[in-house]
Amino acid sequence: MSSSFEAELILSRPYLTRKQISRAQKNTISDLRTYSQKKLLIIKYLSDMCVQLKLPRKTLETAIYYYERYHLFNAFETELIHLLATSCLVLSCKQTETLKKINEICQVSYKVRKISKVNQDMMETFKKRICQTELRILESCSFDYRVNNFLHIDEYIIKIGKSLQLESKVCHLAWLIAYDVLKSDVLLIIPQHSIAIAILKISVELFNLKNDNNGNEENSSKWSNVDYSYFETNENSVNEAYFEISNFYINTFDICDLQGNIPHDYPHIGIESFIELKQTAGSQTGLDELPNDDIDRDPFLCNSRNSSVRERRHVLSSRLVIEEYNSINNIQHK
């Protein structure tokens, strides 16, 4: 018997560019329209479960990140979507320390799906499959607990809004927008603090479209002096999130929750508002993209997972990958 075996060392990459996401989805999603429709159903399902379980939005946000991330590396068509979504929620409760018993989550899952005749065998099978799916979800995230481990979008909106002394209406509108943002892919592209800043920028500009009071002028004046580096981000990251969100509303405004939740004393906001914002912003800018040829050669995005590999290790630092590579080369040249 050979004493050697094949192993993989995988560097965590918690955020990817738009082109990288599209390349990864080529391997796992054959029909993007069907996937998008099912994803909206799953977000509604997870939202209803969070309401029933009295879970905060950060738990929902983390569950959606897990769901989207999973389908970058695992086939969409072969999964039971409600089982996967429930597994994402169970894992999210642990990650965000909003713990719920798995029995309670499973019971609410059946209730939300209006499945009334549930016996003990069904419950035990469901729980067992959730635990099995959890491992695959963690593998798709490279066991990287740095993501979703601190503050989340709505919390950043409140803290950054206070720091900039923005009006409460601006922050409230941003909070409403933040829910719709969970339906886009931006969670896979940009960290939450940069997303929150982009949402606040959009909120300020939406109020400024109807610039009929001093409050709007004051908000705009404060925003013009924002130093992105103070919030540990940069203009390219904020612009990437800004245009992702603007394009999302332009393409899907009719199915978004924003239009049904805007208070009557707020300015009118419609699809034309986001078109105007985008026109005013000028040419679309954001994160730099690699050439398509380089993306197509990236094994992280293009290679299917090899089930015959006996050892698969996930690391958080590129330094560890370099050290491993040098160590192997030194052994081979002795």
JOLINCOR-V340246 format. One record per pair of residues at least 6 apart in sequence whose ideal C-beta (glycine too) atoms are under 8 Angstrom apart, sorted by the first residue. I is the first residue (numbers start at 1). J is the second residue. If there is no record, write none. Layout:
<<I/J> <I/J>>
This chain:
<<5/310> <5/311> <6/306> <6/308> <6/309> <6/310> <6/311> <7/309> <7/310> <7/311> <7/312> <7/313> <8/306> <8/309> <8/311> <8/312> <8/313> <9/313> <9/315> <9/320> <9/321> <9/324> <10/142> <10/300> <10/312> <10/313> <10/314> <10/315> <11/142> <11/300> <11/314> <11/315> <11/316> <11/317> <11/318> <11/320> <11/321> <12/141> <12/142> <12/143> <12/144> <12/314> <12/315> <12/316> <13/142> <13/300> <14/141> <14/142> <14/144> <14/146> <14/147> <15/188> <15/189> <15/190> <15/191> <16/24> <16/72> <16/188> <16/189> <16/301> <17/189> <17/287> <17/289> <17/290> <18/185> <18/189> <18/244> <18/289> <19/289> <19/290> <19/292> <19/295> <20/290> <20/295> <20/298> <20/301> <21/72> <21/185> <21/188> <21/189> <23/295> <23/296> <23/298> <23/301> <23/302> <24/72> <24/73> <24/301> <25/32> <25/35> <25/71> <25/72> <27/73> <27/301> <27/302> <27/304> <28/71> <28/72> <28/73> <28/74> <28/75> <28/76> <29/35> <29/71> <29/75> <29/76> <29/77> <30/76> <30/77> <35/71> <35/76> <38/76> <38/81> <39/67> <39/68> <39/183> <40/183> <40/255> <41/81> <42/67> <42/81> <42/82> <42/85> <43/64> <43/182> <43/183> <45/82> <45/85> <45/112> <45/113> <46/60> <46/63> <46/64> <46/67> <46/85> <46/88> <46/89> <47/60> <48/112> <49/55> <49/86> <49/89> <49/105> <49/108> <49/109> <49/112> <50/56> <50/57> <50/59> <50/60> <50/89> <52/108> <52/111> <52/112> <53/100> <53/104> <53/105> <53/108> <55/93> <55/98> <55/100> <56/96> <56/98> <57/152> <57/153> <57/154> <57/178> <57/179> <58/96> <58/98> <58/148> <58/152> <58/154> <58/155> <59/89> <59/92> <59/93> <59/96> <59/98> <60/92> <60/182> <61/148> <61/152> <61/153> <61/154> <61/182> <61/187> <61/192> <62/92> <62/95> <62/96> <62/148> <62/152> <63/85> <63/88> <63/89> <63/91> <63/92> <64/88> <64/182> <64/187> <65/147> <65/148> <65/187> <65/188> <66/88> <66/91> <66/92> <66/137> <66/140> <66/141> <67/84> <67/85> <67/88> <68/185> <68/187> <68/188> <69/137> <69/140> <69/141> <69/188> <70/84> <70/88> <70/136> <70/137> <70/140> <71/79> <72/140> <72/188> <73/139> <73/140> <73/305> <74/136> <74/140> <82/109> <82/113> <83/126> <83/129> <83/130> <83/133> <84/133> <84/137> <86/105> <86/106> <86/109> <86/126> <86/130> <87/129> <87/130> <87/133> <87/134> <87/137> <88/137> <89/105> <90/102> <90/105> <90/130> <90/134> <91/134> <91/137> <91/138> <92/98> <92/148> <93/99> <93/100> <93/105> <95/145> <95/148> <95/149> <96/148> <96/152> <102/127> <102/130> <103/123> <103/127> <106/123> <106/126> <106/127> <106/130> <107/118> <107/123> <109/126> <110/116> <110/118> <139/312> <139/314> <141/147> <142/314> <142/315> <142/316> <143/314> <144/314> <144/316> <146/316> <151/159> <151/192> <151/193> <152/192> <153/178> <153/181> <153/192> <153/195> <153/196> <153/199> <154/175> <154/178> <154/196> <156/192> <156/193> <156/195> <156/196> <156/197> <157/171> <157/174> <157/175> <157/178> <157/196> <157/199> <157/200> <158/171> <158/175> <160/193> <160/196> <160/197> <160/200> <160/231> <161/170> <161/171> <161/174> <161/200> <164/200> <164/222> <164/223> <164/226> <165/222> <166/200> <166/204> <166/219> <166/222> <166/223> <167/207> <167/215> <167/218> <167/219> <169/207> <169/266> <170/200> <170/203> <170/204> <170/207> <170/219> <171/200> <171/203> <172/263> <173/203> <173/206> <173/207> <173/262> <173/266> <174/196> <174/199> <174/200> <174/202> <174/203> <176/257> <176/258> <176/261> <176/262> <177/199> <177/202> <177/203> <177/245> <177/258> <178/195> <178/196> <178/199> <179/257> <180/248> <180/249> <180/256> <180/257> <180/258> <181/187> <181/195> <181/199> <181/245> <181/248> <183/248> <183/252> <183/256> <184/244> <184/245> <184/248> <185/244> <186/195> <186/241> <186/244> <186/245> <186/248> <187/195> <189/240> <189/241> <189/244> <189/287> <190/198> <190/237> <190/240> <190/241> <190/244> <191/233> <191/237> <193/231> <193/232> <193/233> <194/233> <194/237> <194/238> <194/240> <194/241> <195/241> <195/245> <197/226> <197/228> <197/231> <197/233> <197/238> <197/241> <198/238> <198/239> <198/241> <198/242> <198/244> <198/245> <199/241> <199/245> <200/223> <201/223> <201/238> <201/242> <202/242> <202/245> <202/246> <202/277> <204/219> <204/220> <204/223> <205/220> <205/277> <205/280> <206/267> <206/269> <206/273> <206/277> <207/215> <207/216> <207/219> <207/266> <207/267> <208/216> <208/217> <208/219> <208/220> <209/267> <209/273> <209/276> <209/277> <210/216> <210/267> <210/268> <211/217> <211/220> <228/234> <228/235> <228/237> <228/238> <236/285> <236/286> <236/287> <236/288> <237/286> <237/287> <239/284> <239/285> <239/286> <240/286> <240/287> <242/281> <243/278> <243/281> <243/284> <243/285> <243/286> <244/286> <246/274> <246/277> <246/278> <246/281> <247/278> <249/256> <249/258> <249/271> <249/274> <250/271> <250/274> <250/275> <250/278> <253/259> <253/270> <253/271> <253/274> <254/271> <258/269> <259/269> <259/270> <262/269> <278/284> <295/301> <296/302> <315/321>>
